[in-house]
Amino acid sequence: MQAISLFELQSFLRQVVALNFPDALWVRCEIAQLSQSRGHVYLELVEKSENENEPTAQASAVIWQSAQRRLQSKLGATNWKALLQVGAELLLRVKVEHHERYGLKLMVDDIDPSYTLGKLEQRRRQLYEQLKQQGLLGKNRELPLRPVLQRIAVISSETAAGYQDFLQHLGENAYGYAFKSSLFSAAMQGALVEAEVLKQLRAIRRRAASFDAVVLIRGGGAKLDLAGFDSFALCEAIANFSLPILTGIGHDVDETLVDLVAHTALKTPTAVADYLLQHNLHFESQLLELSQYLRYQVTESLHSAELELSTSIQALQTAPQLLLARHQDKLQRIAAELPLVARYQQREQGQKIEQLEQICQLLSIEGTLQRGFALVSRNGKPLASAQDIVAGEMLETEFKDGVVLSKHESSRIFGRTNRESG
């Protein structure tokens, strides 16, 4: 069996690669790992299928120090840092080389940032539609803001210039408002943004009763720096958060997906601080207006009460005199009417007496005798019933013109009906 040495095999492969790839190639890939040493950048590049997260291809690459300085100058330091992030999708121009000892390696000499931006924008649009379909856009905005926002949970990097600007703007406000801010430190760019911000949101949720709102801020940067804020998991957590979340991610033109799901999106950390100040100033203005209104109402009420009291005092001062005058008038009217009333009463009573005297006259014995009746007596006592008469007794019968004495002989008594029929 014929055999060759490993060196011979590697030499053959180097020749094959050199013959077949004499010029640099543009390669689409994703950064899986990244490290730097002595000014050189070492990359592990992968390609993943659309449906699976496992790599379908993998290769090592290097950006030598000279190429790094040239690319930084071409792209700018900010874009350079934003592009060289784990998970970034890149279009690299590479020279394929194979070394007998170190194997296949790709030498990077150029990067096309437009490819990465295009990929990010395509992914962003897909995530936007997903957020829209699930009703997450504007969901956090439905939470009411408290009248005063003073207890603020801040998610930012402790060393970020935007965070320091935010604190300074709040602390040096012209209104003398006091704020209590608690920092929850997290990466504000790169592959760790999603994981660290989610971790801090969970920490804030456990202490939600201690805060009025959450602020997510970072300083300015390139468009590629904002890629970490176009995360569906991060947007979902913010949309469903129990507290209002305000963002100030430090960009004037571009808008991240996090901005779209937040309660209020501001351009910069300083703008967020201004928003908090203006919100509290609005509440204070309402209090001042209410205070002025109450002062006006109290003044008016006191004025009305004073007028009413003055009127009452005047009324009390004049009331006895008026009352006395009314009573005097009444007494005078009574005094004037009293003789008339007395004469009327006297005449009326006199008429009644005359009527009674006439009735008494009619009902008296004399009046009865004058009307043709007779009075039967025995021994001077009038008899009221025929049953009282005993046979043989002497009776006196008095008429209007005299008295007749008679002796009753029969004791038979006839009733009124028998008498009439007999």
HUKAFEN-V184175 format. One record per backbone hydrogen bond with DSSP energy under -1.0 kcal/mol. CO is the residue of the C=O (numbers start at 1). NH is the residue of the N-H. If there is no record, write none. Layout:
co & nh
CO & NH
CO & NH
This chain:
co & nh
5 & 9
6 & 10
7 & 11
8 & 12
9 & 13
10 & 14
11 & 15
12 & 16
13 & 17
14 & 18
15 & 19
16 & 20
17 & 21
25 & 94
27 & 92
29 & 90
30 & 46
31 & 87
33 & 44
35 & 42
37 & 40
40 & 37
41 & 63
42 & 35
43 & 61
44 & 32
44 & 33
45 & 59
46 & 30
47 & 56
47 & 57
57 & 47
59 & 45
60 & 106
61 & 43
62 & 108
63 & 41
64 & 68
65 & 69
66 & 70
67 & 71
68 & 72
69 & 73
70 & 74
71 & 75
72 & 76
76 & 80
77 & 81
78 & 82
79 & 83
80 & 84
83 & 85
85 & 88
88 & 31
90 & 29
91 & 112
92 & 27
93 & 109
93 & 110
94 & 25
95 & 107
97 & 105
99 & 103
103 & 99
105 & 97
106 & 62
107 & 95
110 & 93
113 & 117
114 & 118
115 & 119
116 & 120
117 & 121
118 & 122
119 & 123
120 & 124
121 & 125
122 & 126
123 & 127
124 & 128
125 & 129
126 & 130
127 & 131
128 & 132
129 & 133
130 & 134
131 & 136
132 & 135
136 & 139
139 & 142
140 & 143
150 & 180
151 & 212
151 & 213
152 & 182
153 & 215
154 & 184
155 & 217
156 & 186
157 & 160
160 & 164
161 & 165
162 & 166
163 & 167
164 & 168
165 & 169
166 & 170
167 & 171
168 & 172
170 & 173
173 & 176
180 & 152
182 & 154
190 & 193
192 & 196
193 & 197
194 & 198
195 & 199
196 & 200
197 & 201
198 & 202
199 & 203
200 & 204
201 & 205
202 & 206
204 & 207
205 & 208
207 & 210
208 & 211
213 & 153
214 & 246
215 & 155
216 & 248
223 & 226
224 & 227
226 & 229
227 & 230
229 & 258
231 & 235
232 & 236
233 & 237
234 & 238
235 & 239
236 & 240
238 & 241
244 & 214
245 & 263
245 & 264
246 & 216
247 & 266
248 & 218
256 & 260
257 & 261
258 & 262
264 & 247
267 & 251
268 & 272
269 & 273
270 & 274
271 & 275
272 & 276
273 & 277
274 & 278
275 & 279
276 & 280
277 & 281
278 & 282
279 & 283
280 & 284
281 & 285
282 & 286
283 & 287
284 & 288
285 & 289
286 & 290
287 & 291
288 & 292
289 & 293
290 & 294
291 & 295
292 & 296
293 & 297
294 & 298
295 & 299
296 & 300
297 & 301
298 & 302
299 & 303
300 & 304
301 & 305
302 & 306
303 & 307
304 & 308
305 & 309
306 & 310
307 & 311
308 & 312
309 & 313
310 & 314
311 & 315
312 & 316
313 & 317
314 & 318
315 & 319
318 & 322
319 & 323
320 & 324
321 & 325
322 & 326
323 & 327
324 & 328
325 & 329
326 & 330
327 & 331
328 & 332
329 & 333
330 & 334
331 & 335
332 & 336
333 & 337
334 & 338
337 & 341
338 & 342
339 & 343
340 & 344
341 & 345
342 & 346
343 & 347
344 & 348
345 & 349
346 & 350
347 & 351
348 & 352
349 & 353
350 & 354
351 & 355
352 & 356
353 & 357
354 & 358
355 & 359
356 & 360
357 & 361
358 & 362
359 & 363
360 & 364
364 & 368
365 & 369
366 & 370
367 & 371
368 & 373
369 & 372
375 & 398
376 & 383
377 & 396
378 & 381
381 & 378
385 & 388
386 & 389
390 & 393
393 & 408
395 & 406
396 & 377
397 & 404
398 & 375
402 & 399
404 & 397
406 & 395
408 & 392
415 & 419
416 & 420
417 & 421
418 & 422
